[in-house]
């Protein structure tokens, strides 16, 4: 079959989404402590390797028909090694789908920075993408339980999730929260003022820029028409722009100063929130979603101190909260299609809102239960946490025998000064 412009666009979009995972690695790596920067980056990079292999061997088959277990998941044995797709154009879309699975599991890593064993994380990636991501992707996008033909979709209506509000962001954000409670807080969590500060803010900003750039492929790769592609592009610009300004406004009012980390985090929150809604709301609706996500996430990141969960890099506050905001907001702001349906504010009634809320609640329950089972199994067997001594020394050295920074020709590792040990 002749290679068309549509094929090329999906391939370019897949490359953009794949670039987002190194961008996430830089974003998280800069936010981490200096003695844990490489470990943080490696947790994202190893997700590319593991999920890439899993996707080819059995992962894609679990996200596509035929479904088993009442529409919970596709048959993992139906398409082992993608053998049935060799010689077809289907591999373009299959590769695009792989990049979504990769970044979803990588997102979780930021919550458990500074204290997680690399081998245990790698095992978690393998099991979680198989038992949580793939089934949920099938239920939402593959004709499963939450789709129009699934039991929940037929009962409550099909939820709109164009690019991953439930499958990617609520999924990863809730998994991060569960893992934080299983693994526990860092030894110095909340004990000293400024106990954790990003060690390289320019790296965070570079990572955020890479994420925003790649997100145009993340949202736009599945556009079906030029009109839809244009709407997605503008919405993917508008929502994070509004969210960044909203986050900075919250910082200015609450703390007296806007920050670079706040700007970067606001951009990501806006991108998260517009992901499920990018093809379904107007640019004005995208601005509203961005403001809600920016304010909501900026306020939510402080809840970890109130409730005592050590979400190191604010995965819960950004991805879970903004993911819920964007997914539920569709029920209010979705544009009518051919004059029919739409969100509550467009006269579409409660139907779409109910579908969005049910899909959100189902995702929270499914992800929470499955992640708890997987996390506890690893925690009780090989263990998730490094020792207190290795945590104090830094997981870069204990897990990789490397350091992100070397000072002087004979310095093989980064050893923080006593006064910097808590930074």
GITA-V148646 format. One record per residue. N is the residue number from 1. RES is the residue in three letters. SS is DSSP state (2 for helix, 1 for strand, 0 for the rest). Layout:
n = <N;N>
res = <RES;RES>
ss = <SS;SS>
This chain:
n = <1;2;3;4;5;6;7;8;9;10;11;12;13;14;15;16;17;18;19;20;21;22;23;24;25;26;27;28;29;30;31;32;33;34;35;36;37;38;39;40;41;42;43;44;45;46;47;48;49;50;51;52;53;54;55;56;57;58;59;60;61;62;63;64;65;66;67;68;69;70;71;72;73;74;75;76;77;78;79;80;81;82;83;84;85;86;87;88;89;90;91;92;93;94;95;96;97;98;99;100;101;102;103;104;105;106;107;108;109;110;111;112;113;114;115;116;117;118;119;120;121;122;123;124;125;126;127;128;129;130;131;132;133;134;135;136;137;138;139;140;141;142;143;144;145;146;147;148;149;150;151;152;153;154;155;156;157;158;159;160;161;162;163;164;165;166;167;168;169;170;171;172;173;174;175;176;177;178;179;180;181;182;183;184;185;186;187;188;189;190;191;192;193;194;195;196;197;198;199;200;201;202;203;204;205;206;207;208;209;210;211;212;213;214;215;216;217;218;219;220;221;222;223;224;225;226;227;228;229;230;231;232;233;234;235;236;237;238;239;240;241;242;243;244;245;246;247;248;249;250;251;252;253;254;255;256;257;258;259;260;261;262;263;264;265;266;267;268;269;270;271;272;273;274;275;276;277;278;279;280;281;282;283;284;285;286;287;288;289;290;291;292;293;294;295;296;297;298;299;300;301;302;303;304;305;306;307;308;309;310;311;312;313;314;315;316;317;318;319;320;321;322;323;324;325;326;327;328;329;330;331;332;333;334;335;336;337;338;339;340;341;342;343;344;345;346;347;348;349;350;351;352;353;354;355;356;357;358;359;360;361;362;363;364;365;366;367;368;369;370;371;372;373;374;375;376;377;378;379;380;381;382;383;384;385;386;387;388;389;390;391;392;393;394;395;396;397;398;399;400;401;402;403;404;405;406;407;408;409;410;411;412;413;414;415;416;417;418;419;420;421;422;423>
res = <UNK;UNK;UNK;UNK;UNK;UNK;UNK;UNK;UNK;UNK;UNK;UNK;UNK;UNK;UNK;UNK;UNK;UNK;UNK;UNK;UNK;UNK;UNK;UNK;UNK;UNK;UNK;UNK;UNK;UNK;UNK;UNK;UNK;UNK;UNK;UNK;UNK;UNK;UNK;UNK;UNK;UNK;UNK;UNK;UNK;UNK;UNK;UNK;UNK;UNK;UNK;UNK;UNK;UNK;UNK;UNK;UNK;UNK;UNK;UNK;UNK;UNK;UNK;UNK;UNK;UNK;UNK;UNK;UNK;UNK;UNK;UNK;UNK;UNK;UNK;UNK;UNK;UNK;UNK;UNK;UNK;UNK;UNK;UNK;UNK;UNK;UNK;UNK;UNK;UNK;UNK;UNK;UNK;UNK;UNK;UNK;UNK;UNK;UNK;UNK;UNK;UNK;UNK;UNK;UNK;UNK;UNK;UNK;UNK;UNK;UNK;UNK;UNK;UNK;UNK;UNK;UNK;UNK;UNK;UNK;UNK;UNK;UNK;UNK;UNK;UNK;UNK;UNK;UNK;UNK;UNK;UNK;UNK;UNK;UNK;UNK;UNK;UNK;UNK;UNK;UNK;UNK;UNK;UNK;UNK;UNK;UNK;UNK;UNK;UNK;UNK;UNK;UNK;UNK;UNK;UNK;UNK;UNK;UNK;UNK;UNK;UNK;UNK;UNK;UNK;UNK;UNK;UNK;UNK;UNK;UNK;UNK;UNK;UNK;UNK;UNK;UNK;UNK;UNK;UNK;UNK;UNK;UNK;UNK;UNK;UNK;UNK;UNK;UNK;UNK;UNK;UNK;UNK;UNK;UNK;UNK;UNK;UNK;UNK;UNK;UNK;UNK;UNK;UNK;UNK;UNK;UNK;UNK;UNK;UNK;UNK;UNK;UNK;UNK;UNK;UNK;UNK;UNK;UNK;UNK;UNK;UNK;UNK;UNK;UNK;UNK;UNK;UNK;UNK;UNK;UNK;UNK;UNK;UNK;UNK;UNK;UNK;UNK;UNK;UNK;UNK;UNK;UNK;UNK;UNK;UNK;UNK;UNK;UNK;UNK;UNK;UNK;UNK;UNK;UNK;UNK;UNK;UNK;UNK;UNK;UNK;UNK;UNK;UNK;UNK;UNK;UNK;UNK;UNK;UNK;UNK;UNK;UNK;UNK;UNK;UNK;UNK;UNK;UNK;UNK;UNK;UNK;UNK;UNK;UNK;UNK;UNK;UNK;UNK;UNK;UNK;UNK;UNK;UNK;UNK;UNK;UNK;UNK;UNK;UNK;UNK;UNK;UNK;UNK;UNK;UNK;UNK;UNK;UNK;UNK;UNK;UNK;UNK;UNK;UNK;UNK;UNK;UNK;UNK;UNK;UNK;UNK;UNK;UNK;UNK;UNK;UNK;UNK;UNK;UNK;UNK;UNK;UNK;UNK;UNK;UNK;UNK;UNK;UNK;UNK;UNK;UNK;UNK;UNK;UNK;UNK;UNK;UNK;UNK;UNK;UNK;UNK;UNK;UNK;UNK;UNK;UNK;UNK;UNK;UNK;UNK;UNK;UNK;UNK;UNK;UNK;UNK;UNK;UNK;UNK;UNK;UNK;UNK;UNK;UNK;UNK;UNK;UNK;UNK;UNK;UNK;UNK;UNK;UNK;UNK;UNK;UNK;UNK;UNK;UNK;UNK;UNK;UNK;UNK;UNK;UNK;UNK;UNK;UNK;UNK;UNK;UNK;UNK;UNK;UNK;UNK;UNK;UNK;UNK;UNK;UNK;UNK;UNK;UNK;UNK;UNK;UNK;UNK;UNK;UNK;UNK;UNK;UNK>
ss = <0;0;0;0;2;2;2;2;2;2;2;2;2;2;2;2;2;2;2;2;2;2;2;2;2;2;2;2;2;2;2;0;0;2;2;2;2;2;2;2;2;2;2;2;2;2;2;2;2;2;2;2;2;2;2;2;2;2;2;2;2;2;2;0;0;0;1;1;0;0;0;0;1;1;0;0;0;0;0;2;2;2;2;2;2;0;0;0;0;2;2;2;2;2;2;2;2;2;2;2;2;2;2;2;2;2;2;2;2;2;2;2;0;0;0;1;0;2;2;2;2;2;2;2;2;2;2;2;2;2;2;2;2;2;2;2;2;2;2;2;2;0;0;0;0;0;0;0;0;0;2;2;2;2;2;2;0;0;0;0;0;0;0;0;2;2;2;2;2;2;2;2;2;2;2;2;2;2;2;2;2;2;2;0;0;0;0;0;0;0;0;0;0;0;0;0;0;0;0;0;2;2;2;2;2;2;2;2;2;2;2;2;2;2;2;2;2;2;2;2;0;0;0;0;0;2;2;2;2;2;2;2;2;2;2;2;2;2;2;2;2;2;2;2;2;2;2;2;2;2;2;2;2;2;2;0;0;0;0;2;2;2;2;2;2;2;2;2;2;2;2;2;2;2;2;0;0;0;0;0;0;0;2;2;2;2;2;2;2;2;2;2;2;2;2;2;2;2;2;2;0;0;2;2;2;2;2;0;0;0;0;0;0;0;2;2;2;2;2;2;2;2;2;2;2;2;2;2;2;2;2;2;2;0;0;0;1;0;0;1;0;0;0;2;2;2;0;0;0;0;2;2;2;2;2;2;2;2;2;2;2;2;2;2;2;2;2;2;2;2;2;2;2;2;2;2;2;2;2;2;0;0;0;0;1;0;0;2;2;2;2;2;2;0;2;2;2;2;2;2;0;0;0;0;0;0;0;0;0;0;0;0;0;0;0;0;0;2;2;2;0;0;0>
